Amino acid sequence: MVFRKFETSSGKLVLAGKNAGNNEELIAQVQPEEDVFHTAKSGSPFVNIKLLKNEIALQKDIKESAIFCAAKSQDWRDNKSDVEVHWFKGKDIYKTKEMKLGTFEVKKFKKILIKKKEIEIFLKTNKK
């Protein structure tokens, strides 16, 4: 399992899938209380903040991870504008037999609008 990796400013490890198969692997290792992100539009990596036992993600970890998700999406690549990201918990993700590789449903999520400027700043400061 090789994922894209990012570290938040508070030191949390964030993992992102690289393709549909890799997204399947990523979701398989997500813990129920961990935070997960995906853009509202298809063509995005699933992004997961890894937490130690009894640890919680800070608001800034959530924002930075959502920006990371948006920056790696096809929505950003194709439109270079604001990107809507969905934020949910591992326990809210499910899959049925009919769903294609890398596709999942989510029971409930919150929306985070990531501004174009936030993505541009992220990409300038995280060149890898």
C-alpha positions in Angstrom: 0.0 0.0 0.0 1.7 3.1 -1.2 -0.3 6.3 -0.8 0.3 10.0 -1.3 1.3 11.4 2.0 1.1 14.8 3.6 1.8 16.1 7.2 -0.4 18.7 8.7 1.1 21.7 10.5 0.4 20.0 13.8 2.2 16.8 12.7 -0.7 14.5 11.8 -0.1 12.0 8.9 -2.6 12.3 6.1 -2.9 9.6 3.4 -4.5 9.9 -0.1 -5.3 7.4 -2.7 -3.6 7.5 -6.1 -6.3 5.7 -8.2 -9.5 3.6 -7.9 -7.7 0.5 -6.6 -5.5 2.5 -4.2 -8.7 4.3 -2.9 -10.1 0.8 -2.1 -6.9 0.0 -0.1 -7.1 3.4 1.6 -10.7 3.0 2.7 -10.0 -0.6 3.9 -7.5 0.7 6.5 -9.6 3.7 7.8 -10.7 3.4 11.4 -14.3 4.2 12.4 -13.6 7.5 14.1 -11.0 8.8 11.6 -11.7 11.7 9.3 -12.0 11.1 5.6 -12.4 13.5 2.7 -13.5 13.4 -1.0 -14.6 16.1 -3.4 -18.2 16.5 -4.1 -17.4 15.8 -7.8 -16.0 12.4 -8.8 -12.3 12.1 -9.7 -10.8 12.7 -6.3 -8.5 10.8 -4.0 -10.0 9.6 -0.7 -8.0 11.4 2.0 -7.6 10.0 5.6 -6.2 11.7 8.7 -4.4 9.0 10.7 -5.0 9.2 14.4 -3.3 7.6 17.4 -5.6 6.0 20.0 -7.7 8.6 21.8 -6.4 11.3 19.5 -8.6 13.8 17.6 -8.0 15.9 14.6 -7.8 19.6 15.2 -9.8 22.0 13.1 -6.7 23.1 11.3 -5.9 19.4 10.5 -9.3 19.1 9.0 -9.0 22.2 6.9 -5.4 21.4 5.7 -6.5 17.8 4.8 -9.6 19.1 2.9 -7.3 21.5 0.9 -4.9 18.6 0.2 -7.9 16.6 -1.1 -9.1 19.5 -3.3 -5.6 20.1 -4.7 -5.3 16.5 -5.9 -8.7 16.4 -7.5 -9.8 16.4 -11.1 -12.2 19.2 -10.3 -9.2 21.4 -9.4 -7.1 20.1 -12.3 -9.9 20.9 -14.8 -11.4 24.1 -13.5 -8.8 25.9 -11.3 -11.6 27.3 -9.1 -13.1 26.7 -5.7 -13.7 23.0 -4.8 -16.4 21.5 -2.6 -15.0 18.8 -0.3 -17.1 16.3 1.7 -15.8 15.5 5.2 -17.0 12.3 7.0 -16.1 9.6 9.5 -14.8 6.1 8.6 -17.9 4.6 10.2 -20.2 6.4 7.7 -18.6 4.8 4.6 -20.1 1.8 2.9 -20.0 -0.1 -0.3 -22.5 -2.4 -2.1 -21.6 -5.2 -4.5 -22.9 -3.1 -7.5 -20.5 -0.2 -7.0 -17.5 0.0 -9.2 -13.9 -0.1 -8.0 -12.9 3.0 -5.9 -16.5 4.1 -5.4 -18.2 4.3 -2.0 -21.4 5.8 -0.5 -21.4 7.9 2.6 -24.3 8.0 5.2 -23.7 11.6 6.3 -21.1 14.3 5.6 -20.3 17.9 6.1 -19.4 20.2 3.2 -16.2 22.4 3.2 -15.7 24.9 0.4 -12.1 25.2 -0.4 -11.2 28.5 -2.1 -9.0 28.7 -5.1 -6.5 30.9 -3.2 -6.2 28.3 -0.5 -5.3 25.6 -3.0 -2.8 27.8 -4.8 -1.0 28.6 -1.5 -1.0 24.9 -0.5 0.5 23.9 -3.8 3.2 26.6 -3.5 4.2 25.6 0.0 4.0 21.8 -0.5 5.9 21.2 -3.7 6.8 17.5 -3.9 
